Structure formats: structure tokens, C-alpha cells
Amino acid sequence: MHRFPKFIPIFTDSFHLQLLPMTDSGKFVPLWQKYRPAIVSLMKSANEGTKEYQFYKHEFDAAGERKSLNYKFNLEINNGVPVTKIAAILVARDLMEVLKNSNAAKELMRNSYYKIDLDKEFKLTINLISSDRISEAPVAEAEEPVQNVADDTTAKDESEVTEVLSETETEA
């Protein structure tokens, strides 16, 4: 009997698909991939202040297959590299994997210091601590499946992020 590894599809942009092997750390990749457009939008608008998004416990429980797992994490990213140790935190590791495979997120993280936290109430908080980007020109979003958030490149509040997510889910 042969055991074949499971793979998780990651869309790096509109035309390219990368298959990542499904390991313990890959369990949350589909969840983060689903919310990637909203997370990138929050990262873009984080220069205006702290941005938050409320997740639901059942989504993490379904992905993690263990209801007793603690999903809380603090992730600091400097120039696209995690500063905090995330090796033991599957949820944070998978988020970092999705961000590394996102062209828009990579561009935002370049020369920037982000702090991303998920608390025990499943609220994701994104702070832009510092940025050395000279211009705040919009990041190319060739990978983002949803482009029209009221013809604005940044989400001003959670309602626009919710619009992005609902449009993404209907296209899928």
C-alpha cells in the first residue's frame, strides 16, 4: 500500500499555482488563503493605524482538527522575516507561509515592520510599526482575485473587508 502526501494548493497570483505538501503545519493554510485578500488589505491600510478583523472559533477548530488547541499568537515581521519564534505555533507558521507566497504581501513587508496578533477571542490585529518605503504607491495586486473595493486600494473599515471576503467567496 502506497501513501501519497496530501498537497495544499496555493495561488501565488492569477495564473500560477503552487502545491505545498500537507504537513502538520499546513492545516491552517486553506483558512489563511481564504482570508488572504482581506489580510493584505488590512496590511495596506495599517499605516493609518491599528486594523482588526474578527474571526470565528469554528473555522480554526475545523482546520486544526483539535478543539483544545490554543490559537493565540504574536507574530512580528521585519523585512518579510519573522522576528518572533513561530516554529511551535502552527497557526502563525501557516499565516507566514501564505504571506510569503503572496506577491502583494511580500511587497508590503519589504522594508516594513509589522506586528500581527491573534487573541483568544479570535481577533486578528495588524499594526505597522515602521516602514522605510519611500512612496506609498499602491502595491501591484495581480494576485488578488478581488480588485474593486469601491474603487479604493485600501479598506477603510471592517465593512469593506467583509465586502472583499463575500465577493471572494462568491467567485470561488
N, C-alpha and C positions, 0 to 999 in steps of 0.2 A: 504494500500500500504506500503510495507517494503522498506526501504532504506538501502542498504548494503554499507559499506565503501569500497572504492577502495583501492587496495593494489599495492605496487610497489615491483617487485622482485629485490632482491639484492643478487648477488652471492658472498658469503664470501670466497669461494675457489672453486676448481674444482668440488666438489661433494656436497656442501651444499648451499641451497637456503634459504634465509630469506625473509619473506614478511613483509614490513613495511606499516602501514596504510597511505593512501594518505591524507595528510592534506595540508594546505596552504604551509607549509614548505617542503613538499615532491615533489613539482612541478619540481624542478631542479635536483632531484636525478637521473633520467634517463640520463640527459645530463652529469652530473659528472661521472656517472657509465660508460658511453660510453668512456670517456677520462681518466678513472682511470689508465689504464696501462701506458699511456703517462705521467700522473702527477706523478705516483710513480717513473717512470724512471727519470724524471726531479729532483725529490727529492733526488734520489740516487746520481746523478751527481752534485748536488748543492754544494758539498764540494769543487768542482773545481772552483766555482764562481757562480754568478747570472745566473739563467736559465730562459728563457722566452718561451712562446707559444702564438701564435696569434689565438684567437677565432673569431667567426663571430656573429654579432649582431642578425641575423635572427634566429640562434639557441636558443639564450636566449629569444627572443621575442616569438618564438613558444612554448617554455617551460613555460614561465611566463604568457602567455595569455594577457599581458598588455604591449603595446608597449611603454608606457611612464614611465615604471618602471626604476629606476636607479639601475644598476647592479654593480656599483663600490663598492669595499670593500677592507679593510686591515685586514688580519687575522694573528694573532701571536699565535703560538702553542708552548707551553713549556711542555715537557714530555707527549705529547699526549693530553694536555688540552688547550683549547683556553684561551689565556690571555686577548685578546680584547673582548669587549662585542659584540656578534653577534646575540643576540636574535631578534633584529628588522630587520636583514639583511637576507632575505630568501635564497639568493644565497650562502652566506657564511655558513649559517647553514646547508644547504644541502651538500655542499662540505665537511664540517666537519663530517657529518653523514656517507658519503661514505668512507672517510679516516678512521674513527673509525671501519668500518666494513671490512676493508682491512687488512689482516694479514701482508702483506709486508709494508704497510704504518704505521701500529702500531709499527712494529719493528724499522722502520726508525725514528719514532717520539720519541721512548723511549730514554730518556737521551739526547734529542736534542731540540734545539730551532729554529723553522722555522718561517719565515715571508713570507706570501703568499698574493699577491696583485693582484687585477683585476682592471685595469684602465678604463677610459671612452671609450678608443679605443679597449677594449676587449682584452688587452694583459695581460696574466697571468704571473706574475713574482714570482719566488721562490728563496728565499735566506736561506741558512743555516747559522744562526747567531752564534750558538755554538753547539758543540757536545761533550759529555763525553764518547762516545763509544770508548772502548779501541782498538778494532780491526775494520778495515774497510772491514771485510769479507763480501762477498755477502749475501744479505738477501734472505732467502728461498722464492721462488716465486711460491709455489704450487697453489696459487690462480690466478696467471697471465695466461691468455689464450695464450699469445704470448711470447715465450721464446727466439727466435733466432733473435736478433738484431745484425747481423753479428758476432755471437758468442761472443758478448761482453755484460756484465751485465749492462753497463751504456750507455746512449745515449750521444754522444759527441756533437751533434749539432741537430738543428731542423729537418734536413732531416731524421735522424734516428728515431726521434719521429714520424714523418709523416709516415715512413715505418711501425712502430708499429701500428699506427692507421689504416692504409689501410689494413694491414693483419688482424687486429681485426675485421674490418667491413666485410671483405670477409668471415671470418669464421662464422660470425653471421647469 
